[in-house]
Amino acid sequence: MMTAVLIVGGSHLTNDKPATPDEVFWVAVTAARKQALMSGREVRLAYVPAVTGEGSDTPAGLSATWDNGGAEFFPFEDMGEVTCDFLTTQKGASSILVGGELIETQTIAHVTFYGDGTCTPFRAQFRIGTTAHTLAIDPWTCAQMLEQKEDGQ
């Protein structure tokens, strides 16, 4: 049994392909921020929905683009029906209840990473089927913000 665990765990470590939407998101954020820092120019990160039919079967994913025509695509391959929305951080954003999950509806088209290492204030909301979760992003470091628990810790 231990051998099986080591083989499966070891193969996951050697696999360069992200396994979850969150992992794809962080790979895309890191690449977009790095490109912005290295070029000193703005890089935009946007969600691109899946395209199916008529000879094309492109998975959903995140697309980073910058001014000189450069682009990089980060697909949500083999992860099911994944949707990523970028949400505003402004108070009073609207939301709806879908299947017992609170889904926020006030989205922004893309987020921008700047040459000084900062980014647009935003949150990323991932939906896989009927489940959703949100990551709050610190605009100064472009890293995930820690959320305060209800008991004050």
C-alpha positions in Angstrom: 0.0 0.0 0.0 2.8 2.4 0.8 4.4 1.7 -2.6 1.2 2.7 -4.3 1.0 5.9 -2.4 4.6 6.8 -3.2 4.1 6.0 -6.9 1.0 8.1 -7.2 2.4 10.9 -5.2 5.7 10.8 -7.1 4.0 10.9 -10.4 2.0 14.0 -9.3 5.2 15.8 -8.3 6.8 15.1 -11.7 3.7 16.2 -13.7 4.1 19.8 -14.7 0.4 20.2 -15.7 -1.7 22.0 -13.0 -4.3 19.7 -11.5 -6.9 22.2 -10.2 -8.4 25.5 -11.4 -6.7 27.2 -8.5 -3.3 25.9 -9.6 -3.9 27.1 -13.2 -4.9 30.5 -11.8 -1.7 30.8 -9.8 0.5 29.7 -12.7 -1.3 32.4 -14.9 -1.0 35.1 -12.2 2.7 34.4 -11.7 3.4 34.4 -15.4 1.4 37.6 -16.0 3.1 39.4 -13.1 6.5 38.3 -14.2 5.9 39.5 -17.7 4.7 42.9 -16.4 7.7 43.2 -14.1 10.2 42.2 -16.8 8.8 44.4 -19.6 7.7 47.3 -17.4 4.3 47.2 -19.3 0.8 46.3 -18.4 -0.4 42.7 -18.8 -4.1 41.8 -18.8 -5.4 38.5 -17.6 -8.9 37.4 -18.7 -11.1 34.3 -18.6 -11.8 32.7 -21.9 -14.7 30.3 -22.1 -14.5 26.9 -23.8 -15.1 26.7 -27.5 -16.6 23.5 -28.8 -18.0 22.3 -32.2 -17.1 22.9 -35.8 -13.7 21.3 -35.7 -12.6 23.2 -32.6 -12.5 21.9 -29.1 -10.6 24.4 -27.0 -11.0 24.2 -23.2 -11.8 27.2 -21.0 -8.8 29.0 -19.6 -7.0 32.2 -18.7 -5.4 34.4 -21.3 -2.6 36.8 -20.5 -2.0 39.5 -23.2 0.3 42.5 -23.4 0.8 45.5 -25.6 3.3 44.3 -28.2 1.0 41.5 -29.3 2.3 38.9 -26.9 -0.1 36.4 -25.3 -0.1 33.2 -23.3 -3.0 30.8 -22.7 -3.5 28.7 -19.5 -6.1 26.0 -20.1 -8.4 24.4 -17.6 -7.8 21.0 -19.3 -9.6 17.8 -18.1 -11.2 19.7 -15.1 -14.8 19.6 -16.1 -16.9 22.6 -16.6 -14.9 25.4 -15.0 -15.8 29.1 -15.0 -13.6 31.9 -13.5 -15.0 35.3 -12.9 -13.0 38.3 -11.8 -14.9 40.3 -9.2 -14.7 43.9 -8.0 -13.6 44.6 -4.5 -16.2 47.4 -4.1 -18.7 47.1 -1.3 -22.3 46.4 -2.2 -21.6 44.1 -5.2 -24.6 42.1 -6.2 -25.0 38.3 -5.8 -27.5 35.5 -6.3 -28.1 32.2 -4.7 -27.7 29.2 -7.1 -28.2 25.7 -5.7 -27.4 26.8 -2.2 -24.2 28.6 -3.2 -23.8 32.3 -3.1 -22.5 33.5 -6.6 -21.4 37.1 -7.0 -22.5 38.7 -10.2 -20.6 42.0 -10.5 -17.7 41.0 -12.6 -14.8 42.8 -14.3 -13.7 41.8 -17.8 -10.0 41.4 -17.0 -7.4 42.3 -14.3 -4.3 44.2 -15.0 -0.8 43.5 -13.7 1.5 46.6 -13.7 5.2 47.0 -14.2 5.8 47.9 -10.6 4.5 44.4 -9.4 1.0 45.5 -8.4 -2.3 44.5 -9.9 -5.9 45.6 -10.1 -7.8 45.0 -6.8 -9.9 41.9 -7.5 -11.2 38.6 -6.3 -11.3 35.4 -8.4 -14.4 33.3 -8.2 -14.3 29.7 -9.5 -17.3 27.7 -10.3 -17.1 24.0 -11.1 -20.6 22.8 -11.8 -22.8 24.1 -8.9 -20.0 24.7 -6.4 -18.2 28.0 -6.1 -15.3 29.5 -4.1 -13.6 32.8 -4.1 -10.0 33.9 -3.6 -9.3 37.5 -2.4 -6.1 38.9 -4.0 -3.9 41.5 -2.4 -3.3 44.2 -5.1 0.2 45.1 -3.7 1.7 41.6 -3.8 -0.8 39.8 -6.2 -0.9 37.0 -3.6 -3.9 35.5 -1.9 -5.1 37.5 1.1 -5.7 35.6 4.3 -9.3 35.8 5.5 -10.1 36.5 9.1 -12.1 33.7 10.8 -15.4 34.6 12.5 -13.9 33.9 16.0 -11.4 36.8 15.4 -8.3 34.7 14.5 
